[in-house]
Amino acid sequence: MPVLSNVLLSASNDEHLIITGTDLEVELVAASQVALEQTGAVTLPARKLLEIIRALPEKTTVTLATEGERVTLRAGRSRFTLSSLPAADFPLVEEIKSQQTVALDQGEFRKLIEKTQFSMAQQDVRYYLNGLLLETDGQALRGVATDGHRLALYETELNVKQKTSHLVILPRKGVLELQKILATDGTIELTIGTNHVRCQFGDIRFTSKLIDGRFPDYQRIIPAPAHKIEADREALRHALLRAAILSNEKFRGIRLTVRPDLLIIQAHNPEQEEAEEQLDIAYQGEELQIGFNVNYLLDVLSAVDGDTVEIALTDGNSACLITAPGTSQAKYVVMPIRL
């Protein structure tokens, strides 16, 4: 559909220009106040229009005028003539059948996405993992992502409490686009429909299709481990980064040996090269050995807030639970690997 390379410019009689872009999976609508001589709608090549606007000096007044199937853009002594396609051919997402609308802080929603999106699967045959689970129980909104090897969960309170609950899967593309456009302040209104989710904040409206699938029961994946380690987050992250240099490039495996007040990190590769790091930790318990993909641990340590991190273990064959001490708002589960 050639019209999908265009954006729809729609001028209404309340002196607002509404610009819409879509690829049929996600739709983004933005509004701006303009001086309007005549109402109407037209589609223009998105990339060319963006490049022209970017190349113009700051605060330049831009005038758009339609002339048949072409649109003339004037700015100062510059003039551009662009081809257009009929506005009637542009596909729009109709009003979604709202099942629930929730309001929350925009910064918190952005944080929810940032703290979980790295655990989404990429092009997994289990298509329901190629996205982010959004679950609301009327009191809080939870975001959960997993690729089968690790899981990330973040929970935030809703501004207005409700009695209804819903569970939907937002596709990967929708998650990544939202992460780009969300601000850190203001309120966002989240409307959950049967096939779409819609986010309204300021003059921007974002709509995404939902993944039709059954997300795994993530509560069963979160372990209740017996042994807890507390470590300096940055010191641990840097020790893992150094050890990772000599890990197997394909499997990225590292071995953790946990002893009272000591963590030993070891890595080796097929070239018989080895790395060892020792780190002081807070731990009183029996010695444990466990292997992990170092990249998964590094992703989590970058997402956890605070100076200290808590790693909870059961044994050498069970998943670990990583949190910031004293909070359950964000939880991270990493499955072990055999070395």
N, C-alpha and C positions, 0 to 999 in steps of 0.2 A: 504494500500500500504506500505509494509515493507520498501521500498526504501526511504520513507519520513522520516524515523528515521536516515537516513544517510545524509552526506554532499557530494557534488560532488567536487572532486579535479581535476582540469583540468590544465595541464602544456602545455603552448604554446611555440613556438620557439623563442619568444622574452624574454625568461627567466623570465616569470611571472607565478606565481601559482595563479589560480583563484579558490576561494572556494565559493560554492553556497549552500544555505539552503532554503528550502521552505516547506510550509504545504498546498500548492495550493491556499491559500488566499493571503499570502504575500511571497515575495521572497527577499532574501538578498544576494548580491554578493560582495565579498571583494577580492582585489588583493594585492599580495606581491611579491617583487623581490626574486628570488631563483637562486641557482646554478643548472643548468639543464643538465642532461646527456642524457635524452631521453624524447620526448614529449609523451603525452598520457593522459588518463582520467580514474578515478576510483572513486567509492563511498565507504565511510568508516562510521562506526557507530559514529554519531556526539558526543553523550555524553561521550562515552569511550575515543574517541580521545581527547576531551577537558580535561577530567580528567587526562589523561596521560601527556599532555602538561603542565597543571597547576602544576602537582606534580614534574616535572623536575626542576632542579636548573636554576636560571636566566642565560640567554645568552648561554644556551647549544645548540650546533649544532645538528640538527635533520636530519636524513637521512631516506627517504621513498623509498622502493623498492617493486615492484609488483612481485609476484611469483604465477602464475596461478590465483586462486580465492582468494588468501590471500595476504596481504600486511605486510611487515616487517618494523617496525619502530625502528631505532637504535639511541641511544643518549648516548654518553660516553660508560659506561660498561653495560648499560641497553638495553634490547631487548624485543620488543613486537610484537606478530603476531596477526593481526586482520583479520577477515573475511570481504569480500567485496561483493557488488552486482554490476551487469553490469551497466556501465555508461549510456548505451543506454536506460535503464529503467527509468532514472531520468527525471522527468517532468520539462521542462523549459518554462518560459514565453517568447513567441516569441516577436519580435519587435512590440511595440505597435504603433497603428496608431495615430501619434501625431496630435492633433488639435491646441495645443498652448504650447509654451515653455516660461517660465518666469524665471528670475534670481533675487535672493534677498539674503540678508545677512543671513547666517546660524543661527547666534545668534537671529535674529529677528524672523525667522521661528520657532525656538525652543521656543521662548517667546510666540509666537502666540498659540502654542499648550499648553504650560503650563498655560496660562491665560484663556483657554477655555475648556480644556478636562474634567474637573471635572463636567461640566454640561451635558455631554453626557448621554443618557439613557442607561440602562443595561437590555438587553433581553426584551425590550418593544415589544409588538405585532405590534406597529407602527415601523416596522423595519428601516425605513428611519431616525428615531431619534437615532438609535444605532451607531452613527458615528458623524463625524465633517464635516460641510459644508465648502468647500473651494470655495470662489467666487472671481474672478478677473474681473475688468472692464478695464484692460489694464494699469491703473494708480496705483492701490493698490491691495493688496491681503487681503481678509477678512476671518477670521475663525469664524464660528458661531456654537454653540452647545446648545441644549435644550432638556430637558426631559419632557416638558409640565408643570413643576412647576417653572422652572427658566431658564434663558437664559444668555449666555455669548457671547460677541462679542469682537474681537480684530482685528485691522486694521493696516497694515504696508505697507510702500511705496515700489514699485518695483524699482530695479536698472535701468532697461531699460523700458521706457514707450511704450505701444503698443495700437493698436486700437481695437483689438478683446477682447471679454469677454466670460467667461465660468463659469459654476457652477456645481460642482461635490461633492459627499458625500464620504468621506474616512471612511471605517469601523473602529470600535473601536479598533480592534486588530492592525491595521496599525498605528493608531494614537499613541497607547501606545508603540509600538516597535520603532517608529520614535523618541519619546521622550527620549528613552534610549540611542540612538546612535548619536543623533545630538550634535555637538560641539557648542561652543559659538563664534567661529570666522571662517572666510572663507566665500565663496559663495556657494550657493546651486542652482542647476538648476532643475526646476520643469517642467516635461513634462506631460501634461494632454492628455490622449487618450480617446477613446470611452468607454472602459471598465476598463482601468487601469490608475493609476497615477504613475509616476516614478520620483525618487529623486536621483540626482547624486551629490556627494560631495567627493572630494579627490579620494581615491581609492575604495570608497564604492558606490554601486548602490542598491537602495531599490525600489521595485515594489510592489504595492498593488492593488488588485481588488477594484472596486468601487461599492457602493450600488446603485442599480437601483431603484430609487424612487424619489418622489417629496417632497422636503423639504418645510416646511411651510413658508409662507411669513413673515419672521422675522421682517421686518420693521413695520408691523401692530401691532406687539406685544410690540414694544418699546414705552412706554407712553411719553406724554409731560406734566409732572406734574406741579402743580401750587405752591406747597410749598417746599422750600429747606432748608435742615438742614445741617450744617457743624459741624463735630465732630472730635476729636482726634481719629485716626484709632486704635491705640494700646489700648487706654483707653476704647474705645467702645468694642473692641474684648475681652478684659479681663473681662469687666462687663458682656458680653454675656456668656462667658465661666463659670463664677461663677453662674449666674442665671440658666444656662442650667443644672446644677447639680440636681436641684429640679424640672425640667420640666418632663412632662409625657414621659416615656421611649419609648412609641410607636409613639406618634404624634410629640414629641419634640417642642410643641408649647410654645411661649412666647408672652406676650402682651407689646407693646410699647405705652406709653402715651406721646405725644409731647405737651409741653407747651412753652411759650416764654422763651428761654435760658435754658430750662430744659428737659431732657429726663428721663422718669421713665420706667424701665424694670422690668416686673413682670413675675414670673413663679409659677405654682402650679402643684401638681400631685394627683392621686387618694388617696394617704395616707394623704391628707389634709395638706401636707407640702407646705410652700411658701417661695419664695425668692424675694427680691426687691433690685434693684440697681438704684441709681440716678446719672446722668451724666450731667455736664455743656456742653451746645451746643450753637451754633450760630443759633438762629431761632426767627423770629418775625412773628407771625401769630396766627390763631385760634387754639384751642386745638383739637388734633386728637388722636384717639385710633385705633390701627391696630395690628393684630396678624400675626406672621410668624413662619415657621419652623426654629428654631435657627441654625440648621446645615447648612442650605442654606445661611444664613447671614454670618456665620463663614467662609464658603468656599470662599465667595466673599471678605471678609475683608482680607483674607490671600493672595488673588490674586491682590488686588488693590495696586498700587505703591504709595509711598508718605506718609507723616505723617498725612495728613488730608483726610477725606473722605466726599463726598457729597451725601446725601440721599434725593431724590426728591419724594414727595408724592402728591397724588391728594385727596384721602379721605380714609376712613377706609375699603373700599371694593375693592380698585384698586391696581394694581401692583406698586411697587416702582422701581425707577431707581437709581442705585448706580454707581458713577464715582469718579475719582480723580478730584479735582477742577481744572478748566482751561484746561482740555483735553477731547477730545472725542475719543481718540484712543481705549480705552477699555470701554465697557458699560456692565452693569449687570442688569438684570431684575429679580425680585423675586415676585412671586404671593403670595397674602396674604392667611391666613387660618382663619376659624371661630373658636373662642374659646368659 
